């Protein structure tokens, strides 16, 4: 499976989807998130963190750019919202995170598409039905992530 769509009616469901993703992650995995403000990127990361066994609250690192969280695997949570130019992003030295032993999750990843490894999981979030509804589309880039999507499809049926 190369892509899967999810419908989420609440933030709690978005977190559950994230938790299922987090439970299947391995060292070196890269998750790239894109979508408008308020679409649920940080909410999804909260679920991913829970799936990785991270204790405590997970907040968007908008003003600090990156947070390192301890769990079953280290979670490197990056937020590129405040960075608009590729040189600013390239100067962050992301290779240590992208090719390390933890999991890297990047919010606003569409601001630096040239920097990401070829193999990754991209998740686009958008507003759905109702005030809290969200649509998520996960796309696998690489065999490793196709397997992850197959596992998610088994847990969530057709993603609905």
MONOR-V76991 format. One record per pair of residues at least 24 apart in sequence whose C-alpha atoms are under 10 Angstrom apart, sorted by sequence separation. I is the first residue (numbers start at 1). J is the second residue. D is the distance in whole Angstrom. If there is no record, write none. Layout:
# MONOR-V76991
I_J_D + I_J_D
This chain:
# MONOR-V76991
18_42_10 + 21_45_10 + 22_46_10 + 23_47_10 + 24_48_9 + 49_73_9 + 65_89_10 + 76_100_10 + 88_112_10 + 90_114_10 + 117_141_9 + 118_142_7 + 119_143_8 + 120_144_8 + 121_145_6 + 136_160_10 + 15_40_9 + 18_43_8 + 19_44_8 + 22_47_7 + 23_48_7 + 49_74_9 + 83_108_9 + 86_111_7 + 87_112_9 + 90_115_7 + 119_144_8 + 120_145_7 + 121_146_9 + 135_160_10 + 14_40_7 + 15_41_10 + 18_44_5 + 19_45_8 + 21_47_8 + 22_48_4 + 23_49_9 + 25_51_9 + 26_52_9 + 49_75_7 + 66_92_10 + 74_100_9 + 75_101_10 + 76_102_7 + 77_103_8 + 78_104_8 + 79_105_9 + 80_106_7 + 81_107_7 + 82_108_9 + 85_111_8 + 86_112_6 + 89_115_9 + 119_145_8 + 120_146_10 + 14_41_9 + 15_42_9 + 16_43_10 + 17_44_7 + 18_45_6 + 19_46_8 + 20_47_8 + 21_48_6 + 22_49_6 + 23_50_8 + 24_51_8 + 25_52_8 + 48_75_9 + 49_76_10 + 65_92_9 + 74_101_7 + 75_102_6 + 76_103_6 + 77_104_6 + 78_105_6 + 79_106_6 + 80_107_6 + 81_108_6 + 84_111_7 + 85_112_8 + 86_113_9 + 121_148_9 + 11_39_10 + 14_42_10 + 15_43_6 + 16_44_8 + 17_45_10 + 18_46_7 + 19_47_4 + 20_48_7 + 21_49_9 + 22_50_7 + 23_51_4 + 24_52_9 + 49_77_9 + 73_101_8 + 74_102_5 + 75_103_5 + 76_104_5 + 77_105_5 + 78_106_5 + 79_107_5 + 80_108_5 + 81_109_9 + 83_111_8 + 84_112_9 + 86_114_9 + 121_149_9 + 11_40_7 + 14_43_7 + 15_44_5 + 18_47_4 + 19_48_5 + 21_50_10 + 22_51_4 + 23_52_6 + 68_97_10 + 73_102_5 + 74_103_6 + 75_104_6 + 76_105_6 + 77_106_6 + 78_107_6 + 79_108_6 + 80_109_7 + 81_110_10 + 83_112_9 + 86_115_9 + 10_40_10 + 13_43_10 + 14_44_6 + 15_45_8 + 16_46_9 + 17_47_7 + 18_48_4 + 19_49_7 + 20_50_9 + 21_51_7 + 22_52_5 + 23_53_8 + 45_75_10 + 72_102_9 + 73_103_7 + 74_104_8 + 75_105_7 + 76_106_8 + 77_107_8 + 78_108_9 + 79_109_8 + 80_110_9 + 81_111_8 + 12_43_8 + 13_44_9 + 14_45_9 + 15_46_6 + 16_47_6 + 17_48_8 + 18_49_8 + 19_50_6 + 20_51_6 + 21_52_9 + 22_53_9 + 71_102_10 + 78_109_9 + 80_111_7 + 11_43_7 + 12_44_9 + 14_46_9 + 15_47_4 + 16_48_8 + 18_50_8 + 19_51_4 + 20_52_9 + 22_54_10 + 45_77_8 + 70_102_9 + 80_112_8 + 11_44_8 + 14_47_7 + 15_48_7 + 18_51_7 + 19_52_8 + 69_102_10 + 13_47_9 + 14_48_10 + 15_49_9 + 16_50_9 + 17_51_10 + 18_52_10 + 19_53_9 + 68_102_10 + 69_103_10 + 12_47_9 + 15_50_8 + 16_51_9 + 42_77_9 + 68_103_10 + 11_47_10 + 15_51_9 + 68_104_9 + 42_79_9 + 41_79_10 + 66_105_10 + 66_106_9 + 65_106_10 + 65_107_10 + 37_81_9 + 27_72_10 + 28_73_10 + 62_107_9 + 26_72_10 + 27_73_7 + 28_74_10 + 29_75_10 + 30_76_10 + 31_77_10 + 32_78_10 + 33_79_9 + 61_107_9 + 25_72_10 + 26_73_8 + 27_74_8 + 60_107_9 + 25_73_9 + 27_75_10 + 23_72_9 + 22_72_10 + 22_73_10 + 52_103_9 + 22_75_10 + 49_103_10 + 48_103_10 + 49_105_10 + 48_105_9 + 45_105_7 + 45_106_9 + 45_107_9 + 42_105_10 + 41_105_10 + 42_106_10 + 41_106_9 + 42_107_8 + 41_107_6 + 30_97_9 + 31_98_10 + 41_108_9 + 29_97_10 + 30_98_7 + 28_97_8 + 29_98_8 + 30_99_9 + 28_98_7 + 29_99_8 + 27_98_10 + 28_99_6 + 29_100_9 + 37_108_9 + 27_99_9 + 28_100_6 + 29_101_9 + 30_102_9 + 31_103_8 + 32_104_8 + 33_105_7 + 34_106_9 + 35_107_9 + 36_108_9 + 27_100_7 + 28_101_5 + 29_102_7 + 30_103_6 + 31_104_6 + 32_105_6 + 33_106_6 + 34_107_6 + 35_108_7 + 27_101_5 + 28_102_6 + 29_103_5 + 30_104_5 + 31_105_5 + 32_106_5 + 33_107_5 + 34_108_5 + 35_109_9 + 26_101_9 + 27_102_5 + 28_103_5 + 29_104_6 + 30_105_6 + 31_106_6 + 32_107_7 + 33_108_6 + 34_109_6 + 35_110_9 + 26_102_8 + 27_103_6 + 28_104_7 + 29_105_8 + 30_106_8 + 31_107_9 + 32_108_8 + 33_109_6 + 34_110_6 + 25_102_9 + 26_103_7 + 27_104_9 + 32_109_5 + 33_110_8 + 34_111_9 + 25_103_7 + 31_109_9 + 32_110_8 + 44_123_10 + 22_103_9 + 32_113_9 + 44_125_9 + 41_123_9 + 41_124_9 + 32_116_9 + 40_124_10 + 41_125_7 + 31_116_10 + 39_124_9 + 40_125_7 + 41_126_9 + 30_116_8 + 39_125_6 + 40_126_8 + 30_117_8 + 38_125_9 + 39_126_5 + 40_127_9 + 29_117_10 + 30_118_10 + 31_119_10 + 32_120_7 + 33_121_9 + 34_122_8 + 35_123_9 + 36_124_9 + 37_125_10 + 38_126_9 + 39_127_6 + 30_119_8 + 31_120_6 + 32_121_6 + 33_122_6 + 34_123_6 + 35_124_6 + 36_125_8 + 37_126_9 + 38_127_8 + 39_128_9 + 29_119_8 + 30_120_5 + 31_121_5 + 32_122_5 + 33_123_5 + 34_124_5 + 35_125_5 + 36_126_7 + 37_127_10 + 29_120_7 + 30_121_6 + 31_122_6 + 32_123_6 + 33_124_6 + 34_125_6 + 35_126_6 + 36_127_8 + 28_120_10 + 29_121_8 + 30_122_9 + 31_123_7 + 32_124_8 + 33_125_7 + 34_126_9 + 35_127_9 + 40_132_9 + 44_136_10 + 39_132_9 + 40_133_10 + 38_132_10 + 39_133_9 + 40_134_7 + 39_134_7 + 40_135_9 + 41_136_10 + 38_134_10 + 39_135_9 + 40_136_9 + 39_136_9 + 35_136_9 + 34_136_10 + 33_136_10 + 33_138_9 + 32_138_10 + 31_138_10 + 32_139_10 + 31_140_10 + 31_145_10 + 29_144_9 + 30_145_10 + 29_145_9 + 3_121_9 + 5_123_9 + 7_125_10 + 14_132_10 + 26_144_10 + 2_121_10 + 3_122_9 + 4_123_9 + 5_124_10 + 6_125_10 + 8_127_10 + 9_128_8 + 14_133_9 + 17_136_10 + 25_144_10 + 3_123_9 + 5_125_10 + 7_127_10 + 8_128_8 + 9_129_7 + 10_130_9 + 12_132_10 + 13_133_10 + 14_134_8 + 25_145_9 + 7_128_8 + 8_129_9 + 9_130_8 + 10_131_9 + 11_132_7 + 13_134_10 + 14_135_9 + 24_145_10 + 7_129_9 + 9_131_9 + 10_132_5 + 11_133_8 + 14_136_9 + 9_132_6 + 10_133_6 + 11_134_8 + 24_147_10 + 25_148_8 + 8_132_8 + 9_133_4 + 10_134_8 + 24_148_7 + 8_133_6 + 9_134_6 + 23_148_10 + 24_149_10 + 7_133_7 + 8_134_5 + 9_135_9 + 7_134_6 + 8_135_6 + 21_148_8 + 24_151_8 + 6_134_8 + 7_135_5 + 8_136_8 + 20_148_10 + 21_149_9 + 24_152_9 + 6_135_6 + 7_136_6 + 5_135_7 + 6_136_5 + 7_137_9 + 21_151_9 + 5_136_6 + 6_137_6 + 20_151_9 + 21_152_7 + 4_136_8 + 5_137_4 + 6_138_8 + 20_152_7 + 4_137_6 + 5_138_6 + 3_137_7 + 4_138_5 + 5_139_9 + 3_138_5 + 4_139_7 + 17_152_8 + 20_155_8 + 2_138_8 + 3_139_4 + 4_140_9 + 20_156_9 + 2_139_6 + 3_140_6 + 1_139_9 + 2_140_5 + 3_141_9 + 17_155_9 + 1_140_8 + 2_141_7 + 17_156_8 + 2_142_9 + 2_143_9 + 1_143_9 + 3_145_10 + 4_146_10 + 17_159_9 + 2_145_8 + 3_146_8 + 1_145_9 + 2_146_6 + 1_146_5 + 2_147_9 + 4_149_7 + 1_147_7 + 2_148_10 + 3_149_7 + 4_150_9 + 1_148_9 + 2_149_7 + 3_150_9 + 6_153_9 + 1_149_6 + 2_150_9 + 4_152_9 + 5_153_9 + 1_150_6 + 4_153_7 + 1_151_10 + 3_153_10 + 6_156_8 + 6_157_10 + 8_159_9 + 9_160_10 + 1_153_9 + 6_158_8 + 7_159_7 + 8_160_8 + 5_158_8 + 6_159_4 + 7_160_5 + 4_158_8 + 5_159_5 + 6_160_5 + 4_159_6 + 5_160_7 + 4_160_10
